[in-house]
């Protein structure tokens, strides 16, 4: 018997500064993934409309380490119409 394991990835799209996007989206993706006390997502992805600065990525890395959550950042490149890979 083959058992299929599905992994959910939850995305939250924001259009403010990358730092603000992290602030605004983090609670939302955590609620989607963990409320009411059950893990439903393997990956939490915050999507912005521009590449984040180094400080925003350091902040996100700290949150990942400190709280042991699998959250990453991606951005949509308007010139290429492409979504970046995970930036962490």
Phi and psi in degrees as a GROMACS rama.xvg file:
@    title "Ramachandran Plot"
@    xaxis  label "Phi"
@    yaxis  label "Psi"
@TYPE xy
-97.0379  127.34  UNK-2
-103.199  125.858  UNK-3
-93.9782  129.314  UNK-4
-109.918  121.316  UNK-5
-101.374  141.81  UNK-6
-120.08  122.725  UNK-7
-89.9923  139.201  UNK-8
-120.988  122.759  UNK-9
-101.83  130.163  UNK-10
-111.791  143.225  UNK-11
-132.037  125.516  UNK-12
-102.74  130.443  UNK-13
-134.424  158.2  UNK-14
-127.793  20.9164  UNK-15
-92.96  -159.047  UNK-16
-67.6234  155.083  UNK-17
-54.1947  -42.8516  UNK-18
-60.9496  -44.7451  UNK-19
-66.2446  -37.0019  UNK-20
-59.4677  -43.076  UNK-21
-61.9971  -47.2307  UNK-22
-58.6526  -48.8325  UNK-23
-73.4136  -33.3902  UNK-24
-89.1635  -26.7455  UNK-25
-58.3934  -49.0192  UNK-26
-61.8362  -37.3179  UNK-27
-65.7468  -49.8875  UNK-28
-67.0856  -32.027  UNK-29
-67.7405  -39.3337  UNK-30
-64.6315  -45.095  UNK-31
-57.2555  -40.5914  UNK-32
-82.5203  -33.6451  UNK-33
-118.08  -16.0841  UNK-34
-78.8495  134.188  UNK-35
-101.838  65.8957  UNK-36
91.2067  33.4773  UNK-37
-143.684  131.857  UNK-38
-81.6665  118.747  UNK-39
-115.36  -8.43494  UNK-40
-129.588  140.817  UNK-41
-84.1441  -32.4734  UNK-42
-137.661  136.805  UNK-43
-111.229  125.938  UNK-44
-127.508  122.448  UNK-45
-97.687  130.06  UNK-46
-116.962  128.394  UNK-47
-118.042  179.377  UNK-48
-107.174  16.9861  UNK-49
-157.039  159.008  UNK-50
-66.9288  133.794  UNK-51
-75.672  152.185  UNK-52
-75.0093  165.69  UNK-53
-58.057  -39.9201  UNK-54
-60.1629  -40.6094  UNK-55
-65.8267  -39.005  UNK-56
-69.5887  -36.6359  UNK-57
-64.6696  -41.2389  UNK-58
-60.6397  -46.9383  UNK-59
-64.5938  -39.8049  UNK-60
-61.9583  -40.5287  UNK-61
-63.5571  -44.5534  UNK-62
-60.6619  -41.9254  UNK-63
-58.9493  -46.4985  UNK-64
-70.3987  -48.3534  UNK-65
-64.6255  -41.8292  UNK-66
-108.319  1.96979  UNK-67
52.2108  51.1743  UNK-68
-116.096  144.507  UNK-69
-92.4684  79.5713  UNK-70
-120.668  136.11  UNK-71
-131.385  172.992  UNK-72
-124.25  139.885  UNK-73
-133.083  159.291  UNK-74
-135.045  150.644  UNK-75
-93.1163  124.304  UNK-76
-92.399  111.355  UNK-77
-68.2421  -28.4957  UNK-78
-71.4882  -37.009  UNK-79
-102.582  -9.22722  UNK-80
58.089  38.5709  UNK-81
-122.937  147.237  UNK-82
-92.6052  131.016  UNK-83
-67.4008  167.166  UNK-84
-75.2968  172.216  UNK-85
-58.1544  135.58  UNK-86
-104.06  54.0876  UNK-87
